[in-house]
Amino acid sequence: MPLLPARILKDPIPHLVPVRQHFDPHHLDDPDRQTYEAVTRALNRSGLGAGARIALGVGSRGIGDLKALVSATLRACRDVGMMVEIVPAMGSHGGGTAAGQIQVLAGLGISAESMGVPIQSAMEVTTIGTAADGVPVMVDRTLFSYDAVIPLNRIKPHTDYQGDHESGLCKMLAIGFGKHEGCSRIHQEGFAAFPSLIPEVARVMLDHL
């Protein structure tokens, strides 16, 4: 055991205060089943019929049971007769390359082999409109070949800015599906603009896709 410096031994011990932390106990009892049922309900309300092509957006953030949640969503789509493929939605992660984003997903247990569906990874974007101050809204060009898009993401606070919409579905649409080019353009505005810019970009996407 290393000896403590004499100065530390002579310093008074600081006053200690007991602290107790309470964590939110809310959780899903059966994430696989509950995801499957929720997605099935949404698909039944969508008006899309059997044979519709669905793009399932999967990001690079660590999400508990991500592999099971993706599998349940894919199964729900297939069970109502829809054709579904995975599309990476992670902005510039994976080195901003199509192959790199496939590797990121593989590191999370998501691959064409493990999921049994193709992964359509591409970085080309199409500009579909403009947001505040003329910021162009760019979106993964491959999405236009599908009948619907399902962004699969968690919703949580962001570490760098605060607003009504932080790290969640709007951010996955705006930045994740914006690929490297769209993501980089949004980040040029700085985090201070994100609370208003992210939902605005997401709204443009929802209006045009």
Solvent accessible surface area in square Angstrom, and as a share of the most:
residue,aa,sasa,rsa
1,M,216,0.96
2,P,115,0.72
3,L,174,0.87
4,L,98,0.49
5,P,76,0.48
6,A,64,0.50
7,R,161,0.59
8,I,80,0.41
9,L,123,0.61
10,K,168,0.71
11,D,65,0.34
12,P,122,0.77
13,I,152,0.77
14,P,101,0.64
15,H,165,0.74
16,L,136,0.68
17,V,103,0.59
18,P,130,0.82
19,V,133,0.76
20,R,199,0.73
21,Q,130,0.58
22,H,155,0.69
23,F,155,0.65
24,D,119,0.62
25,P,115,0.72
26,H,148,0.66
27,H,127,0.57
28,L,88,0.44
29,D,120,0.62
30,D,52,0.27
31,P,40,0.25
32,D,50,0.26
33,R,114,0.41
34,Q,56,0.25
35,T,21,0.12
36,Y,57,0.22
37,E,64,0.29
38,A,44,0.34
39,V,20,0.12
40,T,29,0.17
41,R,132,0.48
42,A,48,0.37
43,L,11,0.05
44,N,104,0.53
45,R,180,0.66
46,S,57,0.37
47,G,75,0.72
48,L,56,0.28
49,G,46,0.45
50,A,84,0.65
51,G,43,0.41
52,A,10,0.08
53,R,74,0.27
54,I,0,0.00
55,A,0,0.00
56,L,0,0.00
57,G,0,0.00
58,V,0,0.00
59,G,12,0.12
60,S,23,0.15
61,R,107,0.39
62,G,48,0.46
63,I,34,0.17
64,G,64,0.62
65,D,91,0.47
66,L,11,0.05
67,K,100,0.42
68,A,37,0.29
69,L,28,0.14
70,V,0,0.00
71,S,37,0.24
72,A,0,0.00
73,T,0,0.00
74,L,1,0.00
75,R,85,0.31
76,A,0,0.00
77,C,0,0.00
78,R,107,0.39
79,D,89,0.46
80,V,44,0.25
81,G,36,0.34
82,M,8,0.04
83,M,121,0.54
84,V,8,0.05
85,E,27,0.12
86,I,0,0.00
87,V,0,0.00
88,P,0,0.00
89,A,3,0.03
90,M,11,0.05
91,G,1,0.01
92,S,36,0.23
93,H,75,0.34
94,G,23,0.22
95,G,73,0.70
96,G,14,0.14
97,T,69,0.40
98,A,32,0.25
99,A,66,0.51
100,G,11,0.10
101,Q,0,0.00
102,I,70,0.36
103,Q,128,0.57
104,V,42,0.24
105,L,0,0.00
106,A,53,0.41
107,G,69,0.67
108,L,57,0.28
109,G,27,0.26
110,I,0,0.00
111,S,27,0.17
112,A,39,0.31
113,E,151,0.68
114,S,51,0.33
115,M,15,0.07
116,G,61,0.58
117,V,11,0.06
118,P,66,0.42
119,I,24,0.12
120,Q,72,0.32
121,S,22,0.14
122,A,23,0.18
123,M,37,0.17
124,E,98,0.44
125,V,16,0.09
126,T,46,0.27
127,T,79,0.46
128,I,25,0.13
129,G,22,0.21
130,T,88,0.51
131,A,12,0.09
132,A,41,0.32
133,D,141,0.73
134,G,48,0.46
135,V,3,0.02
136,P,33,0.21
137,V,1,0.00
138,M,23,0.10
139,V,0,0.00
140,D,0,0.00
141,R,130,0.48
142,T,39,0.22
143,L,5,0.02
144,F,101,0.42
145,S,67,0.43
146,Y,23,0.09
147,D,86,0.45
148,A,28,0.22
149,V,43,0.25
150,I,32,0.16
151,P,37,0.23
152,L,28,0.14
153,N,39,0.20
154,R,89,0.32
155,I,133,0.68
156,K,61,0.26
157,P,105,0.66
158,H,29,0.13
159,T,122,0.71
160,D,83,0.43
161,Y,15,0.06
162,Q,157,0.70
163,G,32,0.30
164,D,140,0.72
165,H,81,0.36
166,E,36,0.16
167,S,10,0.06
168,G,6,0.06
169,L,73,0.36
170,C,30,0.18
171,K,24,0.10
172,M,11,0.05
173,L,16,0.08
174,A,1,0.00
175,I,13,0.07
176,G,4,0.04
177,F,0,0.00
178,G,0,0.00
179,K,0,0.00
180,H,90,0.40
181,E,97,0.44
182,G,3,0.03
183,C,10,0.06
184,S,42,0.27
185,R,57,0.21
186,I,4,0.02
187,H,76,0.34
188,Q,131,0.58
189,E,62,0.28
190,G,30,0.29
191,F,77,0.32
192,A,102,0.79
193,A,32,0.24
194,F,0,0.00
195,P,43,0.27
196,S,76,0.49
197,L,6,0.03
198,I,0,0.00
199,P,31,0.19
200,E,64,0.29
201,V,1,0.00
202,A,1,0.00
203,R,137,0.50
204,V,21,0.12
205,M,1,0.00
206,L,95,0.47
207,D,94,0.49
208,H,106,0.47
209,L,85,0.42
